[in-house]
Amino acid sequence: MKLLIRIFVSAILVMLISYLMTGVTVDSFTTSLIVAIVLGLLNLIVKPVLILFTIPVTILTLGLFLLVINAVIILLCDNLVDGFSVNSFWTALFFSIVLTISESIVFKLTDNDWYFPRNSALKYNSLKTWLGCKNFIILQPNFIM
């Protein structure tokens, strides 16, 4: 269930980012779902192989070459999925950075069981810690238990 929710959230983010960015087009929501699934599979299968082959370059660049690998994964997805297109390498690089940051924010905000509000106080306290604002008050919504 959690995997399906992550795929759905990633598809929504792909649609939103493609709407806001020039150079990235997605034909429909179904295409964005396919893009989210293909990106997940490419990150699972192809990305570890690319990382393994490029370890010396990654060490030399202090890990910055991983951004290039992410852009290559986006370009591979562009070639595999009809209805999803990225204009250039730099657009793919920026798209991968924005998608990674937005996914990490959304998944951190929603935590592991966002559809179950039983630990809302714990969730918001961890959000305060993650944002680095331990001395600030974040208003917590009142959930009916």
Secondary structure in CASP SS format (residue, H / E / C, confidence):
PFRMAT SS
TARGET T0000
AUTHOR 0000-0000-0000
METHOD secondary structure of the structure
MODEL  1
M C 1.00
K H 1.00
L H 1.00
L H 1.00
I H 1.00
R H 1.00
I H 1.00
F H 1.00
V H 1.00
S H 1.00
A H 1.00
I H 1.00
L H 1.00
V H 1.00
M H 1.00
L H 1.00
I H 1.00
S H 1.00
Y H 1.00
L H 1.00
M C 1.00
T C 1.00
G C 1.00
V E 1.00
T E 1.00
V E 1.00
D C 1.00
S C 1.00
F H 1.00
T H 1.00
T H 1.00
S H 1.00
L H 1.00
I H 1.00
V H 1.00
A H 1.00
I H 1.00
V H 1.00
L H 1.00
G H 1.00
L H 1.00
L H 1.00
N H 1.00
L H 1.00
I H 1.00
V H 1.00
K H 1.00
P H 1.00
V H 1.00
L H 1.00
I H 1.00
L H 1.00
F H 1.00
T C 1.00
I H 1.00
P H 1.00
V H 1.00
T H 1.00
I H 1.00
L H 1.00
T C 1.00
L C 1.00
G C 1.00
L C 1.00
F H 1.00
L H 1.00
L H 1.00
V H 1.00
I H 1.00
N H 1.00
A H 1.00
V H 1.00
I H 1.00
I H 1.00
L H 1.00
L H 1.00
C H 1.00
D H 1.00
N H 1.00
L H 1.00
V C 1.00
D C 1.00
G C 1.00
F E 1.00
S E 1.00
V E 1.00
N C 1.00
S C 1.00
F H 1.00
W H 1.00
T H 1.00
A H 1.00
L H 1.00
F H 1.00
F H 1.00
S H 1.00
I H 1.00
V H 1.00
L H 1.00
T H 1.00
I H 1.00
S H 1.00
E H 1.00
S H 1.00
I H 1.00
V H 1.00
F H 1.00
K H 1.00
L H 1.00
T H 1.00
D C 1.00
N C 1.00
D C 1.00
W C 1.00
Y C 1.00
F C 1.00
P H 1.00
R H 1.00
N H 1.00
S H 1.00
A H 1.00
L H 1.00
K H 1.00
Y H 1.00
N H 1.00
S H 1.00
L H 1.00
K H 1.00
T H 1.00
W H 1.00
L H 1.00
G C 1.00
C C 1.00
K C 1.00
N C 1.00
F C 1.00
I C 1.00
I C 1.00
L C 1.00
Q C 1.00
P C 1.00
N C 1.00
F C 1.00
I C 1.00
M C 1.00
END
